[in-house]
Amino acid sequence: MNKVFDGKFIKLYNNDGWTFASRKELETPSSDTTKPDAVCIWASHIQTNRVVVVRQFRKSINDWVWELPAGLVDKGESLIQAAKRELFEETGLTLVGIKDIIGGYPSIGLTDEYQAIIRCEVHGELSTANLQENEQLTIHMWDEHDFRRHRADRIDGRLAMIFLTGSF
């Protein structure tokens, strides 16, 4: 296996003719699932009983996408710490209870990134005051009608799965 590109946020590796992306320095491909690279937060807002959704500009498609709050797990940070930090940074909300955690590969054919999806309950008022300088997003809270209204829009796959399962 050899590295073919080393960028600021991502690296490309060639493994026996297959090129894939990684955020890590690799000597060999790894399927280590003990520490997820990222968290995706499926949050139910206690006061409104709605799902917290962000609309974020994504340069890879040069357009806005509906998605769940998410972010990278920083070095030395636990999964729960990362979820609390990302949720607060992107939405101003506070995580108050965890319902479930499951890990998975969001795009296994293209990247080795392993992501934890945390289903949780949150409370508080929406705020973008803690966004990082380079983040462009708006915060929303959806119920079943909002999911139906936006189903033809650009929607992240994890958010689409919530809609398909009826797990608002």
C-alpha positions in Angstrom: 0.0 0.0 0.0 1.3 3.5 -0.8 0.1 7.0 -0.2 -0.7 8.9 -3.4 -1.8 12.2 -1.9 -1.4 14.0 1.4 -3.7 16.9 1.9 -4.7 19.1 4.9 -7.8 17.1 5.8 -7.5 13.9 3.8 -5.0 11.4 2.4 -5.4 9.1 -0.6 -3.9 5.6 -0.5 -3.6 2.9 -3.2 -4.0 -0.6 -2.0 -3.5 -3.2 -4.7 -5.1 -1.0 -7.4 -7.9 0.4 -5.2 -7.7 4.1 -4.2 -9.4 5.1 -1.0 -9.4 8.2 1.3 -8.4 8.3 4.9 -7.9 11.0 7.6 -5.2 8.8 9.2 -1.6 7.9 8.6 -1.7 4.3 7.5 0.9 1.6 6.9 -1.7 -1.0 6.1 -5.5 -0.8 5.8 -7.2 -1.1 9.1 -10.7 -2.0 10.3 -10.2 -0.7 13.9 -13.6 0.1 15.2 -12.5 0.8 18.8 -12.3 4.6 18.3 -14.6 6.1 15.7 -13.2 8.9 13.5 -16.4 10.9 13.6 -19.8 11.2 15.3 -23.2 11.8 13.7 -25.8 13.1 16.1 -29.5 11.9 15.8 -31.0 14.3 18.3 -34.6 14.6 19.5 -35.4 18.0 21.0 -37.2 17.3 24.2 -39.3 20.5 24.3 -40.6 20.2 20.7 -40.3 16.5 20.1 -38.6 17.2 16.7 -35.4 15.9 15.1 -32.5 18.5 15.0 -31.3 19.0 11.4 -28.7 21.3 9.9 -28.5 22.6 6.4 -24.9 22.9 5.5 -23.0 24.1 2.4 -20.8 21.2 1.1 -18.0 22.2 -1.3 -17.8 18.6 -2.7 -21.2 19.1 -4.4 -21.1 23.0 -4.4 -24.6 23.0 -2.8 -26.6 23.0 0.4 -27.4 19.6 2.0 -29.9 18.6 4.8 -28.0 16.5 7.4 -27.7 15.6 11.0 -25.2 17.5 13.1 -21.8 15.7 12.9 -18.1 16.1 13.3 -14.7 14.6 13.9 -13.6 13.0 17.2 -10.6 15.0 18.3 -7.4 13.4 19.6 -7.8 12.4 23.3 -11.6 13.0 23.2 -14.1 10.3 24.0 -17.0 9.6 21.7 -19.5 11.2 24.1 -17.3 14.3 24.6 -17.1 14.7 20.8 -20.9 14.4 20.4 -21.5 16.9 23.2 -19.0 19.4 21.7 -20.1 19.1 18.1 -23.8 19.3 19.1 -23.2 22.5 21.1 -20.9 24.0 18.4 -23.3 23.4 15.6 -26.6 24.0 17.3 -26.2 25.5 20.8 -28.1 22.5 22.2 -27.1 20.3 25.2 -27.1 16.6 25.1 -29.1 15.2 28.1 -29.6 11.5 27.4 -28.3 8.8 25.1 -30.8 6.4 23.6 -28.5 4.3 21.5 -25.1 4.2 19.8 -24.2 2.3 16.7 -21.1 2.4 14.5 -20.7 2.1 10.8 -18.9 3.0 7.6 -20.8 5.8 5.8 -19.1 5.2 2.4 -17.0 2.0 2.6 -16.1 1.9 -1.1 -14.4 5.3 -0.9 -13.1 5.8 2.6 -12.0 3.9 5.8 -13.8 6.4 8.0 -15.7 4.7 10.8 -18.5 6.8 12.3 -20.6 6.4 15.4 -24.3 7.5 15.2 -25.5 8.6 18.5 -29.3 8.7 19.0 -30.0 11.1 21.9 -32.2 13.6 23.6 -31.3 17.3 23.8 -32.6 20.5 25.2 -32.0 24.2 24.9 -32.4 27.0 22.4 -30.9 26.9 18.9 -27.8 29.0 18.3 -25.1 29.4 15.7 -22.9 31.5 18.0 -20.3 28.7 18.5 -19.8 27.7 14.8 -16.3 27.4 13.5 -15.2 30.2 11.2 -15.4 28.0 8.0 -18.8 26.4 8.8 -21.8 27.6 6.8 -25.0 26.1 8.2 -28.4 26.8 9.5 -30.3 24.8 12.2 -33.8 23.4 12.0 -36.1 21.1 13.9 -38.1 18.7 11.8 -41.2 16.7 12.4 -42.7 14.1 10.0 -44.2 16.8 7.8 -40.9 18.5 7.3 -39.3 15.2 6.3 -42.0 14.8 3.7 -41.7 18.4 2.4 -37.9 18.1 1.9 -37.7 14.5 0.6 -36.8 15.7 -2.9 -34.0 18.0 -1.7 -30.4 17.1 -1.3 -30.4 15.0 1.9 -27.6 13.1 3.6 -28.0 9.3 3.6 -28.3 9.0 7.4 -31.1 11.6 7.5 -32.8 9.7 4.6 -32.7 6.5 6.6 -34.6 8.2 9.5 -37.3 9.2 7.1 -37.5 5.8 5.5 -37.8 4.0 8.8 -40.4 6.5 10.1 -38.3 7.1 13.2 -38.9 10.8 13.6 
